[in-house]
Amino acid sequence: MPTEKTRKGRAGKRAAGAKIRTARRAAARRTKPAAKRASQSRARAGAAPAVSPEVELEAAVLRRLVKHFDERKDVQNIELMILAGFCRNCLSKWLVEAAQERGIDFDIERARHKVYGMSYDDWKQRHQQPATEEQLARFAAAERVAAERRAARKT
């Protein structure tokens, strides 16, 4: 029958061994890239595999674009439409379309909140200026050019 001293010795060895194993696991986690650790963790949990690095990059770029728009509230949607042919509202609509293509329930108000960082009505009230006559004229001209490009592509 083991003595009290022997039992304490074994318990101490088990505790020391557990500490070493914990330290080894922590060191392994520090050396593995975070994405690989996350992927392995999801795999153990039975979750879907991680998205590809390319998809992660595309998502990061979209988040950066939305952040940039948030930092530049002075840039009006009509100016974006004139210069680039898309605006914050377009991004919101594209989010909804992408969700629908994937069978995900994502309504326009939720998409606008994601892009604007607040409800669309709040954003308009706080940041949207009335379009000037010049902006409206430039927008109409830009729309004509875009329509001509679309027609030329169809032929």
N, CA, C and O of each residue as an XYZ file, in Angstrom:
620
protein
N       0.853     -1.181      0.000
C       0.000      0.000      0.000
C       0.896      1.240      0.000
O       1.831      1.331      0.795
N       0.608      2.203     -0.897
C       1.470      3.382     -0.972
C       1.344      4.249      0.273
O       0.279      4.381      0.875
N       2.455      4.816      0.617
C       2.474      5.702      1.770
C       2.008      7.090      1.376
O       1.880      7.405      0.193
N       1.758      7.915      2.382
C       1.335      9.304      2.146
C       2.373     10.042      1.316
O       2.035     10.800      0.407
N       3.644      9.812      1.639
C       4.737     10.485      0.928
C       4.752     10.061     -0.542
O       4.976     10.899     -1.416
N       4.521      8.793     -0.827
C       4.510      8.285     -2.196
C       3.354      8.890     -2.982
O       3.521      9.291     -4.134
N       2.188      8.955     -2.359
C       1.027      9.552     -3.043
C       1.277     11.014     -3.386
O       0.949     11.462     -4.484
N       1.852     11.752     -2.457
C       2.157     13.163     -2.718
C       3.187     13.284     -3.828
O       3.100     14.190     -4.657
N       4.146     12.398     -3.852
C       5.174     12.418     -4.897
C       4.578     12.170     -6.271
O       4.915     12.858     -7.235
N       3.684     11.178     -6.360
C       3.026     10.886     -7.641
C       2.146     12.047     -8.092
O       2.137     12.408     -9.269
N       1.413     12.623     -7.160
C       0.555     13.762     -7.498
C       1.386     14.934     -7.992
O       1.014     15.622     -8.942
N       2.504     15.146     -7.342
C       3.385     16.235     -7.768
C       3.930     16.011     -9.162
O       4.019     16.944     -9.960
N       4.300     14.754     -9.459
C       4.810     14.427    -10.796
C       3.720     14.622    -11.847
O       3.978     15.150    -12.929
N       2.495     14.189    -11.519
C       1.383     14.377    -12.473
C       1.145     15.857    -12.724
O       0.944     16.268    -13.867
N       1.166     16.656    -11.673
C       0.960     18.095    -11.818
C       2.075     18.718    -12.641
O       1.823     19.568    -13.495
N       3.305     18.296    -12.387
C       4.432     18.831    -13.151
C       4.306     18.436    -14.617
O       4.560     19.241    -15.514
N       3.909     17.184    -14.848
C       3.727     16.725    -16.230
C       2.630     17.507    -16.933
O       2.767     17.855    -18.106
N       1.550     17.784    -16.228
C       0.452     18.560    -16.816
C       0.910     19.969    -17.160
O       0.536     20.508    -18.201
N       1.711     20.563    -16.296
C       2.230     21.903    -16.571
C       3.111     21.895    -17.807
O       3.037     22.807    -18.631
N       3.939     20.878    -17.941
C       4.822     20.780    -19.114
C       3.995     20.618    -20.375
O       4.256     21.277    -21.381
N       2.987     19.733    -20.327
C       2.130     19.545    -21.511
C       1.414     20.830    -21.871
O       1.320     21.172    -23.050
N       0.912     21.543    -20.891
C       0.234     22.817    -21.133
C       1.199     23.822    -21.753
O       0.837     24.540    -22.686
N       2.406     23.874    -21.245
C       3.406     24.797    -21.781
C       3.756     24.442    -23.219
O       3.918     25.328    -24.058
N       3.873     23.137    -23.507
C       4.175     22.712    -24.883
C       3.037     23.099    -25.831
O       3.285     23.586    -26.934
N       1.801     22.885    -25.405
C       0.658     23.264    -26.250
C       0.642     24.768    -26.512
O       0.398     25.208    -27.635
N       0.902     25.544    -25.473
C       0.924     27.009    -25.627
C       2.021     27.420    -26.592
O       1.812     28.304    -27.422
N       3.191     26.792    -26.497
C       4.293     27.117    -27.416
C       3.922     26.745    -28.837
O       4.239     27.481    -29.771
N       3.255     25.614    -29.015
C       2.835     25.204    -30.355
C       1.829     26.188    -30.933
O       1.869     26.510    -32.121
N       0.927     26.662    -30.078
C      -0.058     27.640    -30.554
C       0.612     28.931    -30.983
O       0.195     29.552    -31.961
N       1.637     29.338    -30.269
C       2.318     30.588    -30.621
C       3.076     30.469    -31.927
O       3.258     31.467    -32.624
N       3.518     29.285    -32.271
C       4.314     29.121    -33.481
C       3.464     28.867    -34.716
O       3.920     29.111    -35.833
N       2.238     28.381    -34.542
C       1.361     28.151    -35.683
C       0.675     29.458    -36.065
O       0.289     30.232    -35.189
N       0.520     29.713    -37.369
C      -0.238     30.907    -37.774
C      -1.663     30.836    -37.247
O      -2.252     29.761    -37.131
N      -2.192     31.992    -36.937
C      -3.532     32.075    -36.355
C      -4.584     31.428    -37.247
O      -5.483     30.748    -36.752
N      -4.481     31.635    -38.559
C      -5.474     31.068    -39.474
C      -5.450     29.549    -39.419
O      -6.500     28.908    -39.462
N      -4.245     28.963    -39.322
C      -4.148     27.512    -39.265
C      -4.735     26.992    -37.957
O      -5.427     25.974    -37.942
N      -4.454     27.694    -36.860
C      -5.016     27.282    -35.573
C      -6.533     27.327    -35.625
O      -7.205     26.405    -35.163
N      -7.070     28.403    -36.189
C      -8.525     28.547    -36.267
C      -9.131     27.447    -37.125
O     -10.170     26.881    -36.783
N      -8.474     27.150    -38.242
C      -8.959     26.103    -39.129
C      -8.960     24.749    -38.422
O      -9.924     23.990    -38.526
N      -7.876     24.450    -37.701
C      -7.802     23.185    -36.972
C      -8.858     23.127    -35.884
O      -9.460     22.078    -35.652
N      -9.084     24.238    -35.223
C     -10.086     24.290    -34.163
C     -11.477     24.033    -34.733
O     -12.265     23.292    -34.147
N     -11.775     24.648    -35.875
C     -13.075     24.433    -36.515
C     -13.222     22.986    -36.975
O     -14.293     22.390    -36.862
N     -12.120     22.427    -37.501
C     -12.171     21.041    -37.966
C     -12.463     20.096    -36.810
O     -13.242     19.154    -36.956
N     -11.840     20.346    -35.662
C     -12.100     19.507    -34.487
C     -13.541     19.647    -34.028
O     -14.138     18.690    -33.537
N     -14.095     20.834    -34.187
C     -15.466     21.079    -33.742
C     -16.493     20.613    -34.770
O     -17.697     20.673    -34.517
N     -16.023     20.148    -35.928
C     -16.930     19.684    -36.961
C     -17.495     20.810    -37.811
O     -18.477     20.612    -38.526
N     -16.889     21.988    -37.743
C     -17.369     23.135    -38.508
C     -16.856     23.053    -39.942
O     -16.000     22.232    -40.271
N     -17.395     23.914    -40.770
C     -16.972     23.978    -42.167
C     -15.523     24.440    -42.246
O     -15.052     25.147    -41.355
N     -14.813     24.052    -43.294
C     -13.422     24.472    -43.427
C     -13.319     25.983    -43.592
O     -14.274     26.647    -43.994
N     -12.159     26.504    -43.277
C     -11.931     27.945    -43.370
C     -12.022     28.396    -44.819
O     -11.795     27.608    -45.737
N     -12.354     29.657    -45.019
C     -12.411     30.200    -46.366
C     -11.002     30.337    -46.911
O     -10.028     30.358    -46.158
N     -10.908     30.427    -48.215
C      -9.597     30.520    -48.847
C      -8.946     31.864    -48.517
O      -9.636     32.831    -48.196
N      -7.630     31.919    -48.598
C      -6.938     33.195    -48.364
C      -7.415     34.297    -49.309
O      -7.477     35.464    -48.922
N      -7.749     33.932    -50.536
C      -8.225     34.930    -51.500
C      -9.557     35.533    -51.056
O      -9.757     36.743    -51.159
N     -10.455     34.701    -50.570
C     -11.746     35.194    -50.090
C     -11.538     36.081    -48.864
O     -12.193     37.114    -48.721
N     -10.625     35.674    -47.980
C     -10.327     36.492    -46.809
C      -9.785     37.859    -47.225
O     -10.131     38.875    -46.623
N      -8.931     37.883    -48.259
C      -8.399     39.161    -48.752
C      -9.519     40.028    -49.322
O      -9.588     41.226    -49.045
N     -10.389     39.421    -50.113
C     -11.494     40.180    -50.695
C     -12.389     40.759    -49.611
O     -12.821     41.907    -49.707
N     -12.668     39.972    -48.586
C     -13.485     40.456    -47.468
C     -12.787     41.599    -46.742
O     -13.427     42.575    -46.351
N     -11.475     41.478    -46.564
C     -10.715     42.540    -45.894
C     -10.747     43.830    -46.714
O     -10.830     44.923    -46.154
N     -10.683     43.704    -48.021
C     -10.735     44.889    -48.887
C     -12.106     45.545    -48.798
O     -12.202     46.771    -48.739
N     -13.163     44.746    -48.788
C     -14.505     45.322    -48.652
C     -14.640     46.043    -47.317
O     -15.177     47.149    -47.255
N     -14.148     45.410    -46.242
C     -14.210     46.076    -44.931
C     -13.423     47.381    -44.956
O     -13.854     48.369    -44.362
N     -12.287     47.402    -45.627
C     -11.475     48.621    -45.711
C     -12.189     49.685    -46.530
O     -12.137     50.863    -46.174
N     -12.849     49.310    -47.604
C     -13.603     50.264    -48.416
C     -14.737     50.877    -47.601
O     -14.944     52.090    -47.632
N     -15.467     50.042    -46.876
C     -16.562     50.546    -46.045
C     -16.008     51.485    -44.970
O     -16.601     52.526    -44.686
N     -14.873     51.116    -44.377
C     -14.241     51.982    -43.365
C     -13.822     53.312    -43.989
O     -14.000     54.371    -43.386
N     -13.270     53.253    -45.188
C     -12.854     54.480    -45.882
C     -14.064     55.382    -46.136
O     -14.009     56.588    -45.899
N     -15.145     54.792    -46.616
C     -16.360     55.581    -46.823
C     -16.852     56.180    -45.509
O     -17.322     57.317    -45.478
N     -16.744     55.416    -44.431
C     -17.163     55.922    -43.129
C     -16.308     57.107    -42.695
O     -16.808     58.050    -42.081
N     -15.024     57.055    -43.014
C     -14.118     58.150    -42.654
C     -14.308     59.369    -43.566
O     -13.902     60.476    -43.213
N     -14.920     59.170    -44.725
C     -15.113     60.254    -45.691
C     -16.598     60.514    -45.925
O     -17.100     60.405    -47.043
N     -17.275     60.857    -44.850
C     -18.700     61.153    -44.961
C     -18.950     62.398    -45.808
O     -20.063     62.621    -46.284
N     -17.905     63.208    -45.992
C     -18.035     64.402    -46.822
C     -18.210     64.055    -48.301
O     -18.706     64.873    -49.076
N     -17.809     62.860    -48.687
C     -17.973     62.441    -50.077
C     -19.403     61.970    -50.257
O     -19.820     60.962    -49.687
N     -20.130     62.702    -51.045
C     -21.554     62.422    -51.239
C     -21.760     61.288    -52.245
O     -20.952     61.087    -53.151
N     -22.851     60.558    -52.065
C     -23.154     59.445    -52.959
C     -23.271     59.885    -54.408
O     -22.848     59.159    -55.308
N     -23.830     61.049    -54.647
C     -23.987     61.488    -56.043
C     -22.627     61.708    -56.693
O     -22.462     61.452    -57.886
N     -21.647     62.182    -55.917
C     -20.295     62.355    -56.459
C     -19.665     61.004    -56.775
O     -18.986     60.845    -57.790
N     -19.896     60.040    -55.898
C     -19.396     58.692    -56.169
C     -20.023     58.143    -57.447
O     -19.332     57.547    -58.273
N     -21.323     58.342    -57.613
C     -22.002     57.859    -58.817
C     -21.458     58.535    -60.075
O     -21.270     57.883    -61.102
N     -21.211     59.822    -59.994
C     -20.692     60.551    -61.154
C     -19.305     60.038    -61.535
O     -19.028     59.786    -62.708
N     -18.440     59.886    -60.536
C     -17.046     59.529    -60.801
C     -16.812     58.033    -60.981
O     -16.015     57.631    -61.829
N     -17.490     57.215    -60.202
C     -17.177     55.784    -60.199
C     -18.310     54.903    -60.696
O     -18.086     53.735    -61.015
N     -19.516     55.437    -60.768
C     -20.641     54.639    -61.238
C     -21.246     53.746    -60.167
O     -22.078     52.891    -60.468
N     -20.837     53.936    -58.923
C     -21.439     53.213    -57.804
C     -21.307     54.071    -56.553
O     -20.510     55.008    -56.502
N     -22.106     53.731    -55.544
C     -22.082     54.498    -54.302
C     -22.341     53.560    -53.118
O     -22.359     52.339    -53.273
N     -22.535     54.131    -51.975
C     -22.804     53.337    -50.777
C     -24.084     52.514    -50.933
O     -24.146     51.364    -50.497
N     -25.092     53.100    -51.550
C     -26.345     52.365    -51.778
C     -26.116     51.166    -52.680
O     -26.711     50.109    -52.475
N     -25.257     51.325    -53.678
C     -24.938     50.202    -54.567
C     -24.302     49.067    -53.774
O     -24.661     47.903    -53.954
N     -23.360     49.401    -52.895
C     -22.732     48.375    -52.060
C     -23.782     47.630    -51.238
O     -23.730     46.408    -51.107
N     -24.729     48.378    -50.692
C     -25.795     47.752    -49.906
C     -26.597     46.783    -50.763
O     -26.883     45.664    -50.338
N     -26.954     47.203    -51.947
C     -27.729     46.345    -52.851
C     -26.924     45.124    -53.268
O     -27.473     44.027    -53.376
N     -25.610     45.303    -53.507
C     -24.756     44.179    -53.884
C     -24.652     43.163    -52.751
O     -24.591     41.959    -53.001
N     -24.631     43.637    -51.514
C     -24.616     42.720    -50.372
C     -25.884     41.874    -50.353
O     -25.826     40.662    -50.146
N     -27.018     42.509    -50.567
C     -28.290     41.785    -50.572
C     -28.324     40.769    -51.713
O     -28.751     39.631    -51.518
N     -27.874     41.176    -52.905
C     -27.852     40.265    -54.057
C     -26.946     39.067    -53.795
O     -27.314     37.930    -54.093
N     -25.762     39.319    -53.237
C     -24.822     38.229    -52.936
C     -25.429     37.275    -51.912
O     -25.266     36.060    -52.019
N     -26.116     37.816    -50.938
C     -26.767     36.977    -49.923
C     -27.850     36.115    -50.563
O     -27.943     34.922    -50.276
N     -28.667     36.708    -51.426
C     -29.740     35.961    -52.079
C     -29.183     34.834    -52.946
O     -29.745     33.739    -52.984
N     -28.070     35.107    -53.645
C     -27.446     34.080    -54.486
C     -26.990     32.882    -53.656
O     -26.915     31.761    -54.159
N     -26.685     33.127    -52.380
C     -26.186     32.073    -51.500
C     -27.270     31.537    -50.557
O     -26.987     30.725    -49.676
N     -28.503     31.996    -50.749
C     -29.602     31.528    -49.921
C     -29.561     32.055    -48.498
O     -30.061     31.407    -47.578
N     -28.967     33.231    -48.311
C     -28.841     33.841    -46.992
C     -29.857     34.963    -46.872
O     -30.001     35.779    -47.782
N     -30.561     35.003    -45.746
C     -31.542     36.057    -45.498
C     -30.812     37.318    -45.038
O     -30.259     37.349    -43.939
N     -30.809     38.348    -45.867
C     -30.080     39.584    -45.577
C     -30.838     40.712    -46.256
O     -30.717     40.896    -47.468
N     -31.622     41.473    -45.490
C     -32.460     42.493    -46.109
C     -31.687     43.801    -46.340
O     -30.573     43.977    -45.846
N     -32.294     44.689    -47.087
C     -31.641     45.940    -47.490
C     -31.328     46.829    -46.297
O     -30.291     47.492    -46.286
N     -32.184     46.859    -45.308
C     -31.911     47.705    -44.137
C     -30.687     47.222    -43.371
O     -29.872     48.025    -42.918
N     -30.563     45.913    -43.232
C     -29.377     45.356    -42.563
C     -28.113     45.651    -43.382
O     -27.068     45.981    -42.821
N     -28.217     45.530    -44.695
C     -27.074     45.813    -45.564
C     -26.685     47.292    -45.477
O     -25.502     47.622    -45.395
N     -27.672     48.168    -45.495
C     -27.371     49.597    -45.390
C     -26.720     49.927    -44.055
O     -25.804     50.746    -43.992
N     -27.190     49.291    -42.991
C     -26.590     49.535    -41.675
C     -25.129     49.088    -41.678
O     -24.277     49.738    -41.071
N     -24.843     47.995    -42.351
C     -23.470     47.502    -42.440
C     -22.596     48.490    -43.214
O     -21.458     48.746    -42.820
N     -23.108     49.040    -44.296
C     -22.327     49.960    -45.130
C     -22.248     51.348    -44.505
O     -21.177     51.954    -44.490
N     -23.346     51.855    -43.995
C     -23.386     53.222    -43.462
C     -22.970     53.302    -41.989
O     -22.616     54.375    -41.501
N     -23.011     52.175    -41.289
C     -22.681     52.187    -39.875
C     -23.809     52.716    -39.005
O     -23.625     52.935    -37.808
N     -24.938     52.914    -39.586
C     -26.145     53.408    -38.904
C     -27.307     53.205    -39.864
O     -27.104     52.764    -40.995
N     -28.500     53.515    -39.435
C     -29.624     53.376    -40.365
C     -29.448     54.389    -41.501
O     -28.839     55.445    -41.327
N     -29.987     54.043    -42.642
C     -29.862     54.913    -43.817
C     -30.536     56.259    -43.557
O     -30.005     57.298    -43.951
N     -31.680     56.255    -42.909
C     -32.372     57.512    -42.603
C     -31.527     58.410    -41.708
O     -31.457     59.619    -41.925
N     -30.878     57.812    -40.690
C     -30.001     58.603    -39.819
C     -28.837     59.190    -40.606
O     -28.483     60.355    -40.425
N     -28.242     58.376    -41.482
C     -27.097     58.847    -42.263
C     -27.510     60.012    -43.160
O     -26.819     61.028    -43.231
N     -28.644     59.853    -43.842
C     -29.114     60.931    -44.720
C     -29.334     62.214    -43.927
O     -28.940     63.297    -44.359
N     -29.960     62.083    -42.779
C     -30.251     63.266    -41.962
C     -28.977     63.947    -41.486
O     -28.899     65.176    -41.462
N     -27.981     63.159    -41.108
C     -26.749     63.723    -40.550
C     -25.736     64.175    -41.591
O     -25.030     65.161    -41.378
N     -25.652     63.460    -42.728
C     -24.510     63.682    -43.625
C     -24.851     64.009    -45.072
O     -24.018     64.591    -45.767
N     -26.033     63.662    -45.550
C     -26.316     63.865    -46.967
C     -26.757     65.293    -47.234
O     -27.672     65.815    -46.597
N     -26.083     65.906    -48.191
C     -26.430     67.263    -48.618
C     -27.344     67.175    -49.841
O     -27.270     66.208    -50.599
N     -28.198     68.170    -50.038
C     -29.021     68.166    -51.258
C     -28.121     68.280    -52.488
O     -27.136     69.019    -52.478
N     -28.462     67.550    -53.536
C     -27.679     67.615    -54.770
C     -27.856     68.985    -55.415
O     -28.956     69.537    -55.452
N     -26.751     69.516    -55.922
C     -26.807     70.810    -56.611
C     -27.253     70.586    -58.051
O     -27.256     69.457    -58.540
N     -27.621     71.652    -58.713
C     -27.999     71.556    -60.137
C     -26.824     71.040    -60.959
O     -27.003     70.238    -61.875
N     -25.625     71.503    -60.629
C     -24.429     71.046    -61.348
C     -24.227     69.539    -61.163
O     -23.943     68.827    -62.126
N     -24.373     69.056    -59.928
C     -24.218     67.623    -59.672
C     -25.262     66.819    -60.439
O     -24.949     65.779    -61.019
N     -26.490     67.298    -60.442
C     -27.547     66.591    -61.162
C     -27.260     66.539    -62.656
O     -27.506     65.518    -63.297
N     -26.740     67.636    -63.222
C     -26.401     67.668    -64.645
C     -25.240     66.714    -64.944
O     -25.275     65.986    -65.936
N     -24.212     66.717    -64.085
C     -23.069     65.819    -64.284
C     -23.500     64.355    -64.137
O     -23.011     63.481    -64.852
N     -24.419     64.102    -63.203
C     -24.920     62.748    -63.012
C     -25.693     62.283    -64.249
O     -25.526     61.148    -64.696
N     -26.524     63.143    -64.791
C     -27.290     62.794    -65.994
C     -26.346     62.489    -67.157
O     -26.565     61.535    -67.903
N     -25.292     63.302    -67.312
C     -24.318     63.064    -68.378
C     -23.595     61.728    -68.154
O     -23.391     60.969    -69.102
N     -23.214     61.445    -66.923
C     -22.534     60.193    -66.620
C     -23.450     58.998    -66.891
O     -22.991     57.962    -67.374
N     -24.723     59.134    -66.588
C     -25.684     58.067    -66.855
C     -25.831     57.823    -68.358
O     -25.944     56.678    -68.796
N     -25.831     58.917    -69.156
C     -25.911     58.759    -70.614
C     -24.704     57.996    -71.144
O     -24.852     57.100    -71.976
N     -23.510     58.344    -70.670
C     -22.288     57.663    -71.103
C     -22.337     56.193    -70.713
O     -21.967     55.330    -71.509
N     -22.787     55.900    -69.507
C     -22.882     54.515    -69.050
C     -23.870     53.731    -69.908
O     -23.612     52.579    -70.259
N     -24.994     54.346    -70.245
C     -25.989     53.673    -71.081
C     -25.419     53.388    -72.469
O     -25.671     52.331    -73.048
N     -24.649     54.342    -72.996
C     -24.016     54.131    -74.314
C     -23.017     52.983    -74.246
O     -22.943     52.180    -75.176
N     -22.252     52.888    -73.170
C     -21.285     51.782    -73.018
C     -22.006     50.453    -72.950
O     -21.580     49.481    -73.574
N     -23.095     50.399    -72.198
C     -23.849     49.151    -72.095
C     -24.410     48.738    -73.457
O     -24.378     47.562    -73.817
N     -24.919     49.704    -74.203
C     -25.475     49.412    -75.527
C     -24.378     48.927    -76.480
O     -24.602     48.008    -77.269
N     -23.200     49.540    -76.409
C     -22.093     49.140    -77.271
C     -21.618     47.708    -76.954
O     -21.221     46.972    -77.857
N     -21.662     47.323    -75.684
C     -21.253     45.965    -75.298
C     -22.224     44.925    -75.803
O     -21.828     43.795    -76.089
N     -23.478     45.281    -75.917
C     -24.502     44.327    -76.360
C     -24.375     44.038    -77.857
O     -24.783     42.971    -78.317
N     -23.826     44.956    -78.600
C     -23.731     44.740    -80.062
C     -22.455     44.081    -80.460
O     -22.230     43.835    -81.645
